[in-house]
């Protein structure tokens, strides 16, 4: 703690008075900084016996003969604060000292103000003795002014020295200083001076002040006016807390350092030496990997410091150049590209116009993303704090309790999940090994003879996984080394990693330096961020652990199709998130159309991934027939897991006794295996009556942890079904640890009054969000809600990018790649509407043109870049294509929505169907319009959509004509596939084209691996790239050359230099700014460190409208 006292002593020239003053001050433990004014001391030697040896003494002597009555100033400062005298007034009115105050260099002005008006008296002191720019400021003493007479004086209406007060106010405003008396006492500060008039009337005023810069005032703990009657002034006491040391942040590798050849050579040499020591037995494999990570971190930190010094030199060089220099221009371009590339990597925003160098958008976006961080927190007492140490303590306490296994029952869990499997219909679901006859290995029919899923991890697996990992710029764990590091040194690290993983499985646990992770708190959507529950804990794990869990995940995922229920749509290849809300909405529509009582329960599990019991996971693996060795391998990964909060200073770890860490590659697979028993039991229970159409019954649907139950029947059956479902979920809670959140779980039903008797805690609603899509009691109502959600989402994004310093071409690119694709998921569930397309186009125009009128036609905007257009995404074409993508899964899906349409399909066509041997997609769509609500408003002109898509994808055959193949077998022979299902799931074959198969009436169509319920339906089936990503890639050319290349090509063709130069802001900046000072301004503008007006940044006579933004 540090303290300051300023005191007008009214002379301590006499020994008796001096002893009284110092005796009084010692009772307050002589402060670190003591300012005594009006001392009237001409010789300091008379006070030498009273001055403490721990303090340095600075004096401005009192003088008898000068232009105004002088009183003298003495400053005592502790030696530990390293005080240095800057100036001492020979007139005895001020002292300027430079000291280390609160761990920061500070300039102290100890002043005794003159008691008459003198213009610029205060400002002259600060002009003659200005503080260094990086120093904090303190102005302390008896200034002999009254800042505000109504506030700082009592007993008279006048004010002291108005001219001096105005002069000081200008200094306070220019330096942005705070009055510490007002900081603590607000509108009623304590008075420091008292006297009596001749009429014996008391007068009080505040003449003694302490002014400080913001950082110092922010550390103020207490401010007092002390009672003392030795003088007519009271001492002013300020008490500061020492600033805590800056909290340490986590280090992570700058990926660009991997391009340094010197770094790579040093690391390769270091890895070889450590590997030789490991082979000789001098160190273990774990120690070898730890040393590699430690030394690599040291090398990269050294390289980072070196690079930072080089960049600072380049900045100074650019700033100091007065004339244009070719070398400086190149350095500026490289520096600009480097800094924005770093911002792009940190933001993972690699979709915004990568073809143009030096984008200011990345710096701007990086600053806006920082607002999502945890900066304040609401404490249990209701108080909101922004102290990072308090926030860190609360976060650690919350998550250590969350991951502590205190709610899971130790009861044996296998009987719950496998007793019901023995009574299940063998034809529908062939049981695997039951727990009673489990011999520790899976059958050859299930696992395959060639697969050794529980064998030690090989070097080939490690190398293939590292090289095949496609995700870039992923945040690493505590080690700070991302996948790019392991990919760069894969050849050298693979043998070491093999030994490390072998020792892990031998010892039965993962060492701390590998298993430890960081918990990154990601703010959930539509949350304020004041409560810890508003954040989603994402675990940032070390890459060495991700490689291990990724390989184990690849091994176990091969067997999931035979284990996981078809009602689970999450984390399964070939299953789609759209099927869940589509089936639930169709089920509700089916019940409403047939006037059947129904209830749809949307179950929300509280912190599902974070509360799942580890023991429950292992017991599930045993029950499904995995060998003891494999379960031990999984157990060794789950055991000894620890994490710490990713906040500055978060070094204390806590152990994870339960939970599947979000961010671990193995967690999704383990989670769906663990909850699969619950899903199957709900689906197979006879007391729960689902919603039936034809031969298909929908009881439950699940995507990851989002469970939806569908029930129908009479009121009594609905009650019994709901009660049974809740009992099963409650029983599951005690065995797995998953707890239903009744506040967020919702029911959509037409029997609300009757069902409230069963459970009144659940929320009864008419519409709700299911996996981002609105589901309602009416399909038309859900369409309206979904459209409003789309418009609201687009408005927020458009408003954000409008306020981002981007040119119009960049805004158009942001629309194509960042704004519009985010609504594809919802847009798929809404029938096409031309009027709604116009509303979306208006939002796009407001983004690009702002309030000005568009001067480029919509047709030109929507044309591709290669066709002399600007490459904007056609909303009609994209929307129709998204709706048509349902046709691709129509025959392949056995979900409720597809079965409902198939049943209606046969009812509507009747005999007329038998007269037509072939039916094209247009006829099929027209028939589907009469079958279900989802297809009613589909556009009739969809053939034009397909005609535009097919040439882009390389298909030349027209629609409704004879196809290349008359049967599926001919097609399969050419593509060397055994079944249509294999062809559809083969990513290598199916990416760049659409193929129409003509299916005949009286043959078994698609019998090669695809199960079709009901009689065969002949039509052309679209197999291929009718997926969101493939359609988007076809409609917009993401691999087109950058604007610079286009400009160059057009110059060669047209001979016009200014034709399309607005597409490349870099060219314009080169032509506009030739002076190095202007280039430096451009650099600051591009990195968002300086914003200028449009007239200064972009002169109208040199820059077109596209670049003014």
N, C-alpha and C positions, 0 to 999 in steps of 0.2 A: 504494500500500500504506500501511496505517496500523498503528501499533504503540503498545502501552501497557506501561509498567514500573511496578510498585509495589514499594517497598523500605523495610523497617524499618531505618533507618540507625544506631539507638542513639546519637543525638546527632551533630550536625555544628556544634555551637556553636563549637568550636575551629577555627581556620583550617587547621591541618595535616590534620585528619580530613575537613574539608569538601573540600579539594583532592583527597584520595585518592578520595572517593566520586564527585565529578564527573569526575575523570580516568578512573575505571573505566567510568562510564556513557557517556562520549564514545567509548570504544573500541567500543561497540555502536551508534554513530551515534545520538546523543541522540534518544529516541523522540518521537513526536508528542504523547503524553500521558505525563507523568512524575509519579508520586505518591510523595512522601517522607513517612514517618510516624515518630513518635518523634524529631523533629528537635531538640527542646529549644532552639529558636531563639526568642529574645524580640525581637530587632531584625533585620529582614531586610537592613538597610543593610550589615551586616558581610559579607554574601555577594554584594553587588552586582557585584563584579568577576568572579565565577564564573558568574553567571546569563546564559544566551544571549539576545541581543537578538531572536531570531526567535520567542521564546515570551513569552506573558503569564504573570505570576506571581501566584498567589493564596495567601495565608498565613492560617493560624489560629495565632496566637501562643501559645507555651508560657507558662504562668503558674506562679508559685511558690506562691501562697497561694490555695487553693480547696478544695472539698469532697473532691476526690480528686486523686491525683497526675496532672498533665497533662503531655503530652509534645510536642504541637505537630504541625501538618500543613502541608506545602507542596505546591502543585500547579502544574506548569508545562505549559502547553498552547500549541501552535503558534497563531500569530495567524490563519493561514489557516482554522482551524476555527471562527473567530468565537465565542470563549468569552465568556460573560456570567456574572458572579458572582450567585448567587441568595442564598446565606447562608454566613456564616462563624461557627463556634462560638467565642464568647468564652472558652470553657473550653479551647480548643485540641484538640478531638477530631474535628471533621469540617468539611468544606467541601462545598457544593453548587454545581455549575456547570452552566449550560446551554450546550451546544456543538453544532456541526454535525459529527457523527461518522458517517463512512461515508455522506455525502450525506443524512443524516436528522437532524433535531433530536433531541438526546439529553440526558437529565438524568444527570449524573455525581455520585455520592455517594462522596467520598474520606474514609474513616473510619479512625480509630485507636481500636479498641474498648477500653472500660475493663476492667481486670483484676480485677473482682469482680462478683458478681451484683447486678443492679439490675433490678427488674421493669419491663417495657415501655420499657426504655432505647432499644432499636433502633426499636421501632414509633413512639415519640414523635417521633423525627427525621423519619420519613416522613409522619407526620400533620401536623406543623407545617410541613413543606416538601414538600408533595405534588407530584409531577411532572405536567405537563399530560397529558391523556388520550392525545393523539396522539403524544407523545414516546416514544422508546425509553428503556430504563433500564440504568444501569451502577452496580454497587456494588463498590468496589475498596478494598483496604487490608488492614492487620493487624487482624483482628476479635477476636483473643484468645479464640477459641472452638474447640472440636473438635467438628465435626458428628457424626462417627461414630467413637468411640474404637477400635473394632476395625479400622477402615480408615485413619484419619487420625492414628494415634499408634503409636509403637513404644517399648518399654522401660518402660511403666507402664500400668496398667489404668484409671486415673481419667480424668476429662474436665474440661475447663476451663469454668467458668461455665455450668452447665446451664440456668439460667433464661434467660440471655442467648441461648443457642443455640436454645432453644425459641421465644423471641420472634422471632428472625431467621428461623427455619423457617416461621413463619406468614406473614411478609412474602414470602418466596421463593415459597410456594405461591400466595398471593393474586395476585402479579404474574406468576406462571408464568415464573420466571427459571431459567437454566441455570448450572450450575457448570462453568466452562470447563476446570478441571483434570480433571474427570471426562470431559468431552467428548473430549479427546485421549487421556488415559492410562487411562480406563475404571476398572476395579476396583482398580488399583494406582497411585494418584496419587503424585507426588513430594512428599517432605516439605520444608518450608520453614524449619523452626526446629530447632536442636540445642543441647543443653546437657548438663552432667554433674551428677550428684547428689554428695552428700558422700561416698558410698561409691564415687565415681568410676565410676558406671554411666552410659552414654550414653542420652540420651532424645531421640527425634525426634518431631516432630509437624508437622501442617499447620495453620498459623494465618493464613497470608496467602491471600486469595481474590480471584477476579474473578467476579462474577455478572453475567449480561447477559440481556436479553430474547431471544426466539427468533430474530429477524431478525439480530441482531448475532452470536449464536453460530453461526448458519448460515454466516456469512462468515469464520469463524475458520480460519486457515491453519496456524498453529503455536502451540504453548504450551510454554514451557520454564521450568524452575527453574535459574537461572544460578549457576555456581560463584563464590562470593565469600566471603572470610573476614574482611572488614573489620568485620562485625557478626555476631551470633549468628543472624541471619536471612539467607536467600538471596533475591536479587531474583527476582520473578516476571515473565516476559516473555510477552506475547500479541501475535500477529502476524495482521493481518486483511487480506484482499484487498478492494479497492474493489469495490462492486457495479457490474456492467456496466449500461449504459444500457438502459432497457426496450426490448425489441424492438418494432418498429413493426408494427402490424397493418394490414390492407387496409381502406380506406374503401369503404363502399357506401351507396347512397342509401336513406334512410328513405322508403318510398313515401307515407307520410301527408303528407310535405311538399309533394307535388304538389297537395294540396287547398288550399294557401295561395295566395290570389289575388295577394298582393304578389310572391311568388316567381315565379309564372307570368308576371306582367307584366314583371318585370325580365328574365327569360330570353327572352321574346318580343322585347323591345326589343334585347337583346344579339344575338340571332340575326339580326334585320333589319339591324343595323349591319354585322355580319360578312358577311352575304350581299351587301350593297351594295359592300363593299370587294372581295369576290371577283369580282363582275361587272365592276368597274372595272379588274381585273387587278392590284390592289395586293397581294393575297395569293393563293396557290394554294388549290385545293379541299382538299388535305390539311391545310394550315395552318388553313384555316377550320374544319374539323371538330375539329382539335386544340384550337383556341381555344374553341370552343363547349363542349367537354367540360370544359376547365380552368375556365372562368368559371362554368359551371353547378355544378361541384363547389364552388367558392368560395361561391356564393350559398346552396347547400344547407347547407354547413357553418355559415355565419353564421345561417341559420334554425334549425339544430339547437341551436346555443348559446343562441339566444334562447328557444327552446321549453324547453330544460333549465332555464334560470333561472326561467321562469314556473312550471314544475312544482315546482321546489324551494320557491318562494314559497307555492304552494298547499299543499304538504306541511306547511310551518311553520304556515300559517294554520289548517289542520285540526287540527294537534297542539295549538295554543294556545287554541282555542275551548273554553270550559268549558260553554256552554249550546248547546242545539240551534239551528241556524240553517239556514233553507231554502237560502240561497245556498251555504253550506258543503256541504250534502248533495249538491247538484247538482254542485259541483266535485269532490267525492269520487267520485261515480258516473262522471263523465267521465274522471277520472284513472285509476280502476280499469279502465275499459273500454279506455283508450288503452294502458296497460302490458301488459295481457293480449293485446290485439290485436297489439302488437309481438312478443310471444313467439310468438303463433300464426303470424305471417308468417315469423319466423326458423325455426320448426319445420316450416312447411308442413303443419301439422295442422289443416286447415280443415274437418275432418269431425266434430269432437267438439262437438256441441250448440251450434251457433253462435247459436241462438235465445235463449240465456240469457246475460245480461251478466255480466261480472266473474268469469270462471272462474279458479280457482286452479290448475287442471290444467295450463294452458299453462306457467306458471312452473315447476311441478314437473317437467314433461316436458322443459323446456329444460335444467334442471339435470341430469337423468338422461342426456340426449343428449350432454352435454359429456364424459361418461366415454368416449365412443367416439373421442375425439381422440388424436392421437399424443403421448403424454406421456412414454413411455420407449421405449428401443430397445436391442437386443442388438448390441453391437459385434462385429467379426470376431474380436477377442481373447476373446470370451465374456463380457466385462463388460457389465452392464446399466447404462445411464446415463439420467438424467432431465434432463441439462443441455440446454436448448433450442438452444444454439449448436452443440453437438456433434451433436445430432439433425439440425439443419438442414444442417450440413456433410455428414453421411453421406447424407441424402436427396438433396441436390443431386448428389453424386458418383454415386449409384446411378442416377438417372434421366438424367443427362447421358451415362452409358455406355449405358444402355438405348436411347436415341434416336439414338445414334451408329451410322451405317451401316457397320459393320465386318465383318458376316458375309454380306452379300448379294454374290452373284457379279455381275461386270460382263458376263457372257456374254449374248449376245442372247437375248431371251426369247420372241419371237413364235413361233418354230418349235415350241416346246413346246406351246403352247396351240392352235395352229391347224392343224398338220400333220394331226392326226387328224380334223379336221372335214371334210376333203375326201373321206374314205372313208366317212363316215357316211351312213346311209339318208336320202335326201332327203325321203321321204314323212313320216318321223317328226319330223325336225328340219331344216327348210329352212335351209341355211347362209346367213349374211349375207355381206358382202363379205370375201373372203379377203385376207390381207396382200399377196399378189402383185398383185391387181388393184384395190387400194384407191386410189381417185382422190380421196380426201379428203372425200367426202360420202356420206351414206346414201341409199338408194333412196327414191323418193317413196312406194312401197308401204309401206315400213317407218316412215318418219318422218312422213308426212303433208304435204300441200302447204301447209297454212296455218301450220305451226309453223316458226318460225325459232329453233331452239334455240341457235344460236351467234351471235345478234345481240346488240348492246349492251343492257344492262339499262335498261328504261324507267321513267319516274316512276310509271306506272300499276301496274307490277309491284311496285315498292317500297311504294307506298301501300297496295295491296291486301294485301301480305304483312304489313306492320306492323299494320294494323287487324284482320286475320284471325287473328293469333297469339293463341291462347286460353290458353296456359299462363301462370299467374300465379305471382308470388313466386319466380321462378327467380333463382338467385344470379348476379350479373353478373361480368364479368371485371375486369381491373385498372382500367378506367375508373370502375367503381362505379355505372354508369348502367344500370338494367335496361330491359326492354322497355316497362314502364309509362311511362318518361320519353319514349321515342320515340313511343309511342302518344298521349301527351298533346300533343306538338308535331309530329305527323306532317305537317301541312300545311306548316309552315315548314321542316322538315328534309328533306323528300323531294327538292326540287331540288338541295340541297347534296349529298345522298347519291348522286344520279344522277351528278353531276360527279366525285365521289370514285371511284366504281366505274368510270367511263369512263377516268379517269387510271390506275387500277390495271391495266386490261387493255392500255392503250397502253404503259405502262412495263414491264409483265411481272412485277410483284411487288407485294405488299401492304406498306405502310409498317409500321414496328415498332409504333407506338402503336395500330394496329388489329389486327395479327396476333399480338401478344403475348398470352399467356394465363397463367392460374394453374393449377397442378396441385394439386387437392384430393385428399388421401389418405383414401379411404373404406375402413374396415375390412371385410374379407370376413367372411361368416358362418362361425361355428365356428372363428375364428382368435383367437390370443392377442394379436396386435398387437406382438410383440417384434421381428419381422423385417420388413424393407421389402417382402418378397414377400407379406406378409399383407395388404397394402393395394392397393386398386384405384385407379390414377391417373385421376381424372376431370378433364378440362380445362374450366376456367371461362373462357369466351371473351367478348370485348367484344361488345356487342349489334350494333355496326356490322358486325362480321365475321359474326355469326350471320345477319343480314339477307341479306348477300351469299351465303353458303353455302346458306341456306334457299331462295333464289330459284333458284340453280343446281341444287339438289336437286329442286325441283319440275319443272324442265325435263327432267332426266334420268330421273325416275321414270316418265314417260309411256311410255318405251320398254322398261322392265324386263321386262314380261310376255313380250316377244318375244326377250329376251336370256337371262334367268335360267332355269336348269333348274327343272322342276316339283318336283324333289326338295329344293330350297332353300325352307324354310318361314319363314325369318327376314326381317323388314323388307319383306315383300311383302303388298300389300293382297289380302284374300280368302284368305290362307293362315294356318293355325292351328298354334300350338305343340303342341296336344294330339295332332295327327296323328303326330308323330314317335314318342313313347313308345308310343302305341297300336299303330302299325304294327310296331314292333320287338317288342313283347310278343306280338302275334298271329303274327308270323313265327316266333318261338321256339316258341309253342304248336303251330303248324302242323307244324314239324319234329318235335317231341316226339310228336305224335299219329300221324304217319306213320313214325316211327322212322328219321328221316333224320339223318345227321351234319351238324352245323351249327357255325358260329363267328360270333359278333357282336363286332366290334371297335369300341370307343368311343375315338375319337382325341381327345386333348387337346393343343392347340397351346400352347406356352409363350408367354405375353404376345402373343397373336395380333394384336390391333389395334395394339399398340405396336411391332411388329417388321416390319410389312409395308413392302416397298420402294416408294418413290415412283416410281422408274423403272418398276417392274413395273406399277403402277397405270396409268401413262400409256401403256405399251405395250399393255395390255389395251384401253384406250379406242380406240387406233388400230386394233387388230385387229378390234374390233366395228364399225368403219366410221364412227366419229365424225370430224368434220372437224378439220383442223389448227387452225383458229381456236378451236374448242371445247376441244380438248386443251390449247391454250396458256392458255385461261382457267382451266382446272382447275390447270394447272402454276403459274400465278401465285398461286393460293391456297395450294398446297402449299409453294412456295418461301418462304424467309425467315420460316418459322414459328419462334417462340421461346416459351419459357415460363419460369416461376419457381415455386418451391414455395410453396404457400399456408400458410406458417408465419410467426409473428411474426419480422420481420427478414429474410425471404426476398426480398431485392432483386436478387440476382445472377441473370441470365438465362442460359439455355443454348439452343442451336439444336436444332431437330428435323430431322434428316436422313432420318428414316424414320418410319413409323407413321401410322395414321389416328386422330386425336385423339378419345378417348371424351368426348363432350360436344358435338362438332361435328355440325351437322345433316346435313352431306354425307358424313360418315365411314361410316355404315352402308351407304349405297348404293355408295360406292366399294369397300368391303370385299367385299360380295357379288359385285360385278362381277369383282374380282380373283381370288376363289377359285372362281368359277364354272367356269373351265377345268379345275381339279382335279376338281370334282364330276362334270362331264360325262365326263371321261376315265375316271374310275373306273367310271361307269355303262355306258360304251360298250365297255370293254375286253373282248375275247372270252375272254381267259384267266381272268377272274374270273367264277366261277359263283355267281349269287345264289340267293335263295330264291323259288320259283315257286309260284303258286296260279292255276290256270286259265290265262289269257293274260297275267297280270301277274307281273313279276319284280321283286323288291326287291333292289337291290345296295347302294345308298347313300341315306342320308337326312341332311340337314344343317339345323341351325338356327343361323344366323350362323356362329360358328366351331366349333360342336359337331358333329363329323362322326361318323357311325355307318355301318359297313360290315357287310353281311350276306352270308354265304357258306354254301354247302351242297354236298353231294356226297360222294363217297368220300373216304377219308383222303388219298389222293394228290392228288385235286383240291383238297381243302381246303388242303393244303400249298402247292400251286402258286398258288392264288388269294391266300392270305395273303402269300406271298413277292412276288407281282406287285404287290399293293396297297401293301406297304411300300416296294418299289422306286419306285413312282410318287410316293409321298409324299416319299421321300428326294430324288428328282430335283426335285420341286417346291420343296424347301427351298432349294437352291442358287440358284434363280431368283427366288423371292419373299421369302425371309428367314424364312418360317414354319418353326419347328423343332418336331417332335413331342416331347412330354414323356412319356418312357417310364415315369416313376414314377407318373403319373396316368392313363395310357392303360390300359384294361382290356379283357379278353376274357371273354365268356361262351360256353362250348363244352362239348360232350360228348366231345371228343377232346383233352383237355388234354395227355396224355403224348406224343402224336404231334406236336402243334403246338409244343411246347417246343423241338423241334429247330430250328425256323425262327427263333423269337425267344424267348429266355428272359428278356429284360429286362421284357417286359410282365407286368402283374398278371393272373392267372387267377382269376376270382371266380365265385360262383354267383348273386350279385345285386349290383346297382349302382344309383346314382341317375342318371337321364337327364332333364335339364331339370326337376329337382325332383320327378320321379316315379320310384318304385322299379320296376325291371325285373328279373325273375328267371327262373330255369329253369322255374318253375311259376306259373301265373296266380294260384292260390290263395295261394301264398307271397308274391307281390308285393302282393296285397290286404292280407294281415296286416301286412306291413312298412309299407305306406302308411297303414293305420289307426293304427299306433303312432306314425308321424311326425305325423299329425294331432293325436293326443292330446298328444304332447310339445310341439308348437307351441302348442296352446291353453293348456296348463298354464303355460307361460312367460309368455304374454300375460296370462292371468288373474291370475297372481301379481303381475305388474307393476302392473296396474290396481287390484288390491285394495289395494296399498300406496300408491296415488295418492289424494290428498285429493279424492275425488269423491263426490257424493251418489249415491243408488241409481239415480235417474233418469238421471244422467249416465253411470253405469256401464253401464246398459242401452243407452244410445245408443252408447257406445264398443264394446259387443259387436256391435251391428248394423252399424257403419260402419268399425271398425278391427280387430276381432279375427276374427270369423267369416268375412268376405269373403277373408281371406288364405289360406284353405284351399280355396277354390273350385276351384283348378287341380288339386289332388290329388283332391278329392272327385268330380270328374268321371270319374275313372278307376276308381272303386270301385262295385260294384253296391250297390243300396240294402239297408240292414239296419236293422230297427226297434230291435234291441238296441243297436246302435252309436249310434243317435240318442239313446237314453236316457243313454249315457255322456256325450255332448256336452251334453245338457240338464243333467246333474249339474254339469258344469264351469260352465255359465252360471249355475246357481242358486248355486254357491259364490261366484261373482263378485258377484252382486247381494245375496244374503242373508248371505253369510259363514257363520258357524256357527249362526245362528238359523234357526228354522223358517219356510218361506215362508208368508205369510198372504194371498197373492193367487194365484188358480188359474192354471194354465198356459194355459187357454183365454183368460182375461182378459189375460194377458201377451202372448199371440200375436195378439190382436185389434188392428186398426189403431187409431190415435189418434182418427180421426174416428168410429169405432164404439164409443167409450167404453172402448177398451182402452189398452194401453201401447205397442203398436207393436213388440213383439219379433218377430224373424224366425222364422218357423216352419221348423224344420230339416227336417222331413219334406217339406214342400212345396218348399222350396228344393232339396233334394237330388234329389228326383224330377224336378224341372224341369231341373236340370243334366244328369241322365242322358238326359232326353228331347231335349236339345239336339243329341245325336248324330243324331237322325232328320232334323234340318234339313239336315245335310250328307251324308246317306246317298247320295242320288242324285247330288248335286253333286260328290262326291269320287271321284277315280280312285286314291286311295291304297290301299295293300295291305290295310288293315283293311276298307275298304268292299268291295273286290273279292272278298275272301275270304268275306264274308257274302253277297254277291250270288250267288256260285257255290254256296254251301250252300243258299241260298234256293230256287234252282231244283231242287236235288236233293231237298229235303224236300217241297216242295209237290206236285210230280208232276201227275197228271191232275186231282186235286181242285181245283187252281188254275183249270183251264179251265171248271169248272162255275160259278164265281163271276165275274160281270162286274165287280163292284166289291168292293174290300176296304178296310175302314176302318183307321185307325191301330191300334185294339185288336187286330184280327186280324193285322196286320203284326207287332206286338210279340210276340204269342203265338208266331208262327212264328219270329221272330228268337231267342226264348228257346231254341229247339231247334237253333239254328245255330252260335252262338259262345259262348265262355266269358264274354264281357263282358255278354251279355244274359240269362244263365241265371237270375240272382237278381233280375231286375227285378220290381218289385211289380205284381201284377195290378190293383190299384186305381188305376192311373194315370189312368183317366178322370176320377176325382174331382179329381185335381190339375189337369188341363186345364180342367175346369169352373170351377175357382176362378181360373185365370189368365185365361181368355178374357174374362170380364166386365170385369176390370180393364183389359184391353187394348182393349176396345171391340168385341169380337166376340160377337154375339148368337146365331149359328147353333149348334145343338147338334151333338154329334159323331155320326158314322155316319148322317147324314141327307143329303138332297140339298143340295149347296152352291149358292152364288150363281151359279157359272159351271159349265157343263157341259164346257168345254174351255179350254185355255190361251189360245187365240186371243181368246176373248171377254174374258177377264181382261186381256190385253195391250192390247186396244182401249180399255178403260176407263181404264187407268192410263197410256196413251200411251207404252208401252215397245215396243221392237222385239224383245226377247227376255226370257226369264225371268232369264237371267244378268244382263242390264242392270238389271232390276228389283231383284234381290237385292243388287247392289252399289251401288244408288242410296241414299245415306244420307238424302237429303231425303224420299224417299217412304216408306221402310221404317224406322220407329222405334217406332210406337205401337200396332201391332196385329198379330195373327196371322191369316193367311188360309189356308183349306184348299182346295186345288185337287183336283177329282175327275178322275182320269186314266183313260180307257177302255182296254180291253184291246187292241183291234186297230188303234189309231192309234199314231203315233209320238209318245209323250208327251215334252214338254219338248224337242222338237227345235229349239226356237228359241234356239239359242246354247249348249246344254248337250250335251256328248258323253256318251252312255251306252253302255257296253260291254255287249253281250249283248242278249237280247230285252227288250222293254219290260215293266215291272212295274207293273200298275195298283194304285194305292192313293191315299189322300188324303195329299198332301205338305204339311207345315207350313212355310210360308215367312213369315219375319218376325222377331219380337223374341225368338226363342229363343237369346239370347246371355246371357252372365253378367251384363253390365251392365243389359240390358233387363229380364231376369227380376227382378233385385234391385230395380230401380226400380219394378217393378210390384207386388212383394210388400211393400215398405216405402215409405211415402210420405215421401220426403226433402224434399218441398216443403210439408209440413204446417205449420200455424202453430205458433209456439213455445208453450211451456207458459204463458207470461203471457197469451197470447191465449185459450188454452183455459180458463184459470181465469176470465177475464173473461166468456167466453161462458156458462160454467156458472153463474156467479153470477147472470147475467141470467135464465137458465132456471130455476134451482133456488132462487134467493134465499138461498143458503147461502154464507157468506164463507169457511168453513174446509173446504169439501168437498174441494177438490183443491189446496189451497195448498202441499202438499208438493212440487208440481211446480216451484215457482218459489222457489229459495232467496233471491232478492233481496227478495221480498215479506216473507219471514220475517225477514230481517235488518233490514228497515226497521221491522217491528213490535217486534223484540226490542231493538235498540240505538238509543236516542234521544240519549244523551249523546255529545258529540264525541270524548271519550276512548275510549269503547267503539267508536265508528265507526272511530277510528284503529286500534284493535286488529283490527277486522274487515278493514280495508285491509291490514294486515300479514299476517293469516291468509290472505287471498285471494291475495296475491302470494307466498306461501310464504316470507316473510321472518321468520315467527314461527309456531311450532306450540304450541298450548295443549292441555291435556287436554280430553276431551270435555265434562266437567262445566262447565268455564269457558267454552269456545267455544260450546257449544250446550246451554243449560239444558233439562233434560228436560221441564219443565213448559210450555215454550213452543215447542219444536221437535219435530217428529215423527221417526220412525225413519228415514225416507228421507233426512233431511238430516244425520244424525249422522255419516255417513261423511265 
